[in-house]
């Protein structure tokens, strides 16, 4: 709860900056209206809160819950998009993104709220220090994924015509499907290995298994 509050506060500041930059973003992406950027604004706050719960659930190895949240978000986004388009409200179709994210956040929050914390008695020798290296590694891992999946599309939207950018997005998605399959197992490396490190387990068996599965998935 403490971390979620801090994340929401930081995301609120980012949202203010996002709203201030909307005129520039509209020009950069050659958009006809600022409405899509306004509809997307809630994603920063909702996404930050959802990310905290996702990290909490992942750290507790509740991978089945994470799967439910991801599937629910995709399905709800598709349903909202279909409803808006079929109702003649295509201009508001971007609202499907924060709407689906909010519903998936509620699902993850309900599961996270049910997890009970363990009382840990720490002596002087057991004092914990902030895991700076772990944080930096996790942040760069997420940034690399976002950069790989999004930067080329952002540049394409800026330099290409809307029709050409749409064609590029389809070709880009086809190529990234290999990446999606290859990361099915690598996403478990950080939570599994970090939990073993926290327990003082110093073996590479879990990492080697996940690494091998990732190679097989990418090769297939």
N, C-alpha and C positions, 0 to 999 in steps of 0.2 A: 504493500500500500504506500509506503514511504517513497519507494522508487517510482511507482506509477505517478504519484503527485508531482514529483520533480520532472518526470518525463513530459507530463501534460503541460507544465509551466514552460518548459523549454520549447515544446511544440507550438504553444500559443504565440511565443515570440517569433518563431519561424513563420507562422501563419500571417502575422502582421507584416513581416517583410515580403511574403508572397503576395499579399494584397497590394502592397505598395509597388511591386514590380509588374503588376498585371499589364499596365500600358506598354511596357517594354517587351514583355512576353508575347503580347498580341502582335506586335510588329515583327519580332524575331521568328515566330512560327507562322507568319502570314495568315493569321486567323481573321475571319470576317467579324467576329464578335468576341467580347471579353467574357461572355457567359460560361463557356467551358472552364475557364480558369477560376471563376467564382464558384462553380459547382464542385470543383476539385479541392478547393481550400480546406474543407473539413477533414480531408484525408490525413493532413499532417497531425492533427490532434488525435483523431481516432486511431491512426496507425501507430502513433507513439505509445498510446495506452495498450493497444493490442500487442505490440512488440514486447512490452514488459511481461504480459501474461504468457505470451508464447515462449519467451526465454525461461520463465519460471516453470512452465510445464515441461519444456525440453530438458531443463536441468534435473527434473524429477523423473525423466524417462517416460513421460506420458505421451509416447509417440502416437498411440491410437487416437488420442484426443486431438493432437495436432492434425492428424489426417482428417478427422471429422470436420475440424474448423476449415481446413483448406478446401475440402470438397463442398462444404456448405457455402463458402464464400463464392466459389465458381458457379455453383448452381443458382444461387440467389441473384448473382450478377446477371446471368443469362436470362432469368425470369424477368427481372426488372427491365432489362434492355428490351426484351420482346414486348412487354406491356407498354412501355413508353413509345416504341416505334409503331406498334399496331394501333395505339390510341392517337396517333398523329402528333405526338410530342417529341419528335426526333431531336429538336433543339435542346431538350433537357436530358438526352440520353447519358450524358456524363454523370448525372446524378446517381446512376446505377452503381458507380464505383464506391463512393462513400456510404451509400445505403447498404450494399452488400458487406462492406468492411465493418460497418457498425453492427450488423446482425451477427457476423462471425466473431466480433469482439465480445458480444454478450455471451455467446456460447462458450468461448474460452474463459471468460471471467467467471461464469458459473462453475465450471470445472475447477478453476484455480482456487476459488473461494472454499471449495470442499476439502482441499488438502490441508491437513493439520501440520503445524510446525512441530519440530522436535526440540525439547528443552535441552540445551547443551551447557554443561558446567565447564567453564574455561579457567584454568589456573594461569599463573604467570607464564609458564612454558607453552601454554596453548593459545596465547594471544594471536588473533588473526591479523594479517596485514592485507591491504587492498591488492588484489591480483592484477597489477598494472600490465604485465606482459600478456596475461590471458586476455585482458580487455583490448589491448592493441591488436593482438592476433585476430580476435573475433571481429573487430571493427574493419580491419583491412580485408578480411575474408568476405564480409558483407558488401563492402565497397567494390571489390573486384567483381562480384556477381552482378551487382547493379550496373556497373560500368559495362560489362560484357553484354548485358541484355538490353541496355537502353541508350548508350551514348551514340551508337551508329544510327539509331532511329531518330534521335534528336537532330543530328546533323543532316540526315536525309530530309527531314521535314523542313529544315531551314533552306537547304540549297536546291532541293528538287521541287518540281511542281506537285500539287496535291495528288494527281493521278500517278505520277512516277513514284512518289513517296509511298503510296498505297501498294504499288507493285513490289517495291523494295521490301516493305514490311512483310509481305507474304513470303518472298524468297528468303528473307532473314529468318523468319520463323521456321521454315523448312530446315535450314542449316543448323539452327539452335536446338532442334529436336534431339540431336546427338548429345548435345551438352545436357539437356534435361534428363535424358536417360542415364548419362554417366554420373550425375550428381545424386541419384536416388539413394546411394549408400554413403557417399562422402559426407552428406549432411549429418550423419550420426557420429562422425569422428570427434568433433568438439565436445558434445555432451557426454559421450561414453568415456573418452580418455580423461576429460577433466574430472569426472566422478571418481574414476580409478585413482587419479593423482590425489584427489582429496582424501581418499581412504588409505593412501600410502602404498598402493599397489604399483609396483615397478616392473611390469612386463609389457611386451609389445604384441602379445597374442591378439588382443582385440583390434589394435591398429592394423596389424598385418591382414587379418580377416577382412576388415572393411576395405582396406586398400586393394586387396585381391578382387573383391566383389566389384569395386569401382572399375577396375581394369577390364574385367569380364563384361560388365554392362556397357562400357564405352566401345569395346571391340565388337560386341554383338550388334 
